[in-house]
Amino acid sequence: MKNDDKDLRKEIDDLEKLIAKVKQQNEEEKQKLKHAHSQEKRIIKINLGLDYSTDPLINLVVGFLINFILIFVIIQGLSLAEVKNNYVYLLLAALFTVYETVIKIYLFRKHQKLVIFSQGVIFFLVNLIFFYLMDLVFLKEALTFANNIYPVLFVFLFQFIRVIIKNLYGFVIQKITIRLAKNNKSR
């Protein structure tokens, strides 16, 4: 019986050592994950092609609303253009939203390297072409920029503010998702 007790104690000691070793490895893994996570927080990502939703219809509606509000606020606030009536803003936002969606899909599918290497400059140029065409060709009577530089200023401000809004939107959605996931785990 004493041999059985000794064997049993030896096995218990071995198990305790093994448990301590597993706990130590677990702590080391936690530290590695915390370190990796803290390094990720230092990286600032700006996603120029960010969508508001994975649902294309919601993405179009939210994109239209943001485009409409920004086009209206920037043009009216800075008096960059003369607009015949306020319905022109709705038309301009709707046309731009469809145009941007088609161009974005095309460029991301066919010319992804161009989009990546241009770092958003290609979208600036494409949007600039759109607003110059609206001013000079399609909406001649309804929309007139005060001079030739104002469309450049408008597109720059428009894109800059949209990048900020899209990234804030993504940040808020991410925080809400994390908070909901934590609440669901605690229940």
C-alpha positions, 0 to 999 in steps of 0.5 A: 500500500505504501508503494501505491501511496507513493505512486499516487503522490508522485502522480499528484505532484506531476499533475500539479507541476503540469498545471503550474506549467500550463498556467504559466504558458497561459499567462505568457500567451495573454501577455503576447496577445496584450502586447500584439493588441497594444501594437495594433492600436498604434496603427492609424488606418484610413479606409478610403473605400469604406462602405457604410454597410454590407447591404448595398441598398443601405449603403446607397441610402446612407451614402446618398444622405451623407452626400446630400448633406455635405454637398448642400452644407459645403456649397451653401456654407462657402458660397462656392456656386450658384444653384437655381433651386434646392432640388438641384442638390438632391439631383446632384447627390443622387447622380453622384452617389450612383456615379461613385458606386459604379466607379468604385465597383469598376475600379476595385474589380478591374484596377485594384492596383491603381486604387491602392497605389494612388492612395485615393488620388484617383477618386479625387480626380474622378470626383473632380471630373464629375463635378466639372461635368455637372457644372459645365455640361449637364447642369449648366443652367442649374449649377454654376461654380463661381470660378474654375478653382472652386470645384477643386476646393469643393471636391477636396473639402467634400472628400476630406470631410467624408473620410472623417465621417466614414472613419468615425462611423466605422469606429462607432460601429466597431465600439457598438459591436464590441459592447454588444458582444460583451453584453451577450457574453455576460448574459 
